[in-house]
Amino acid sequence: MIKRPKLYVSISLVGVAFVAAVWMFYPSGVNPANAALAEYQIAKMTCGSCVGNIKKALSGLDGVVSVEINLTSNRGRVTYDPNEIDSRVIAKAITDAGYPASLRLELEPQDYAALQQEQSRLGQQYLARIGDRLLARSDFEKLVQQRSAGAVEPEQNDQLWQAVWKDVLQRELLLAAAEQNQIIIQAGEVDVRLDELRQEHQGLDQLVMERYGSMDSFRERLREDMIINRNIDDHVYAGINSPGERQARFQGWYAELQKNTEVIIFDPRLKSLGQGGSGCACCNS
């Protein structure tokens, strides 16, 4: 039995951990037209237990509709009824729970409604926005289908969505960073790399058709991988030869990339599948 090589030509991201936004919703009779949005910068959060503490602190406040906490960026978004509660009261409740919170931005009901309408419109075609890059719903669903391997149980499908989203998010962040540095890979460079892969993997063209559907799709994937790698070599690893130092440099750089890149999820299912960090001793006293 011949073991076929996997056609993964992406970079190795050793030791990089992804923590997605955690979404929590509270029942409320608030008219959506009256809802406002406040975003806070929150300090001293380290894990999912911290998120739980903030959730508990806000759950008893009248007028709080929903809470979104992102452990990566240390930010929280709270939807609330300004007729019942003030954004400063929310900030104080978070701070009193042990996580100093400062207001970053605030949208009045009219502005927040306009934002929701725009996101709803985009959500019909796109799954999320990562920085300035929109993730097409059709592209994401195609990736899920490719990895499904016959999974039909809802729990299996949810896990699959989470795994694909994690990979896609990481890739889009790295591509966005390469775009900022104006990294370009010429068609001839892709041809050279493709010839190298053909020499390394017998029957490559057949494997490409099975996995990617067309050589053009594979070439585009290969080009993006080369762009990501070049950006990391030129702008992250530059002047560093030690593997340990490279790993540490990449981890620090990628953490900053996550913090500084806004990620907006349009799809309700993907929002509901958000993952928080696991509990830790610092919050379990």
Secondary structure as GFF3:
##gff-version 3
##sequence-region A 1 285
A	DSSP	beta_strand	21	25	.	.	.	ID=ss1
A	DSSP	three_ten_helix	32	34	.	.	.	ID=ss2
A	DSSP	beta_strand	36	42	.	.	.	ID=ss3
A	DSSP	alpha_helix	48	59	.	.	.	ID=ss4
A	DSSP	beta_strand	64	70	.	.	.	ID=ss5
A	DSSP	beta_strand	75	80	.	.	.	ID=ss6
A	DSSP	alpha_helix	87	96	.	.	.	ID=ss7
A	DSSP	beta_strand	101	107	.	.	.	ID=ss8
A	DSSP	alpha_helix	109	123	.	.	.	ID=ss9
A	DSSP	beta_strand	126	130	.	.	.	ID=ss10
A	DSSP	beta_strand	133	136	.	.	.	ID=ss11
A	DSSP	alpha_helix	137	148	.	.	.	ID=ss12
A	DSSP	alpha_helix	154	180	.	.	.	ID=ss13
A	DSSP	alpha_helix	187	200	.	.	.	ID=ss14
A	DSSP	alpha_helix	204	212	.	.	.	ID=ss15
A	DSSP	alpha_helix	215	235	.	.	.	ID=ss16
A	DSSP	alpha_helix	243	260	.	.	.	ID=ss17
A	DSSP	beta_strand	263	265	.	.	.	ID=ss18
A	DSSP	alpha_helix	268	272	.	.	.	ID=ss19
A	DSSP	three_ten_helix	281	283	.	.	.	ID=ss20
###
